[in-house]
Amino acid sequence: LKPQWVHSFPAGVDGLSGFLSSDALQARQVPVTNGKGAFSSSLAEYVIAAIMHFTKRVPRCLANQKEKKWDPFVLDVVA
């Protein structure tokens, strides 16, 4: 085992402590990175946008618009 890079998706690397102290990594310098900031406000905004997209049936509205069709329906409420 000769890893060239170790990445932890969560911000913490505590779960990798046994691996990080192994002989395979101690014998040479191997960069260790983490996912700090990957699960930030931009991800939360994406989730909210996706909820609105499907709750408000945007695909159906776009299809109706493209077909120049009036298709009244009741929109669900995000609660």
N, C-alpha and C positions, 0 to 999 in steps of 0.2 A: 504494500500500500504506500504510494508516494503522492499524496494530495498536493496540488499546486495552489489551492485556494480553499478556504473553508468559509461558508456563508450560513448564517442563522437567520431564518425568516423573521422570528420575533426580535425585538430590540435586545433582549437579554441573551447572554451566552452561557448562563449557569448550567443549563442542561447538557452542554457540550464539555463540561469541565474534565470529565474522565478522558474524553477523546483528545482534548487540547493538551493534556499532560502526558499523552502517550509518546513512546519513543519515536514513532513515525513523524510526529510534529516537532519534537524537541531537538531532533538531529539537524534540522535546517529551518530557515525562516520561511514560514508560510503565512501569507496574509489572512487575517480573520476579519470578516465584515458582518454587519447585521442589517436588519430591515427597519432601522429607526426611521420614522417618518413615512414609511410605506402605507401605513394604515391611518393616514391623517385625515384632515377635514375634506380633502378632495374625494376620498373614498366615500365618506358620509354623504357628500353632495351627489355623487353618482348614484348611491342607493336611493336617495330621495327622488332624484330624476327618474330612475327606473320605476319606482313605485307609482309616481304620477303618470308616467308614460303608459303603463299597462292598466292602471285603475281608470284613467280617463279615456282609454281605448284609442290612443293616438293612431295605431295602425289602421283601425277601422275608419277613423275620420279621414286619414290620408287617402285610403282606397276610395272612399265616397267622393272626396274632392276630385281625384283623378278621373273617376267615372262620371263626374258632374251629376251625382245622384243625391237626392235628399233622403236620408235614412234616419228619421228621428228615433232616439233611444234614450233611456234614462242612464245618466252617469252615476257610477258608484261614488260614495263619499269615503275619503281617507279618514279613518277615525283613529 
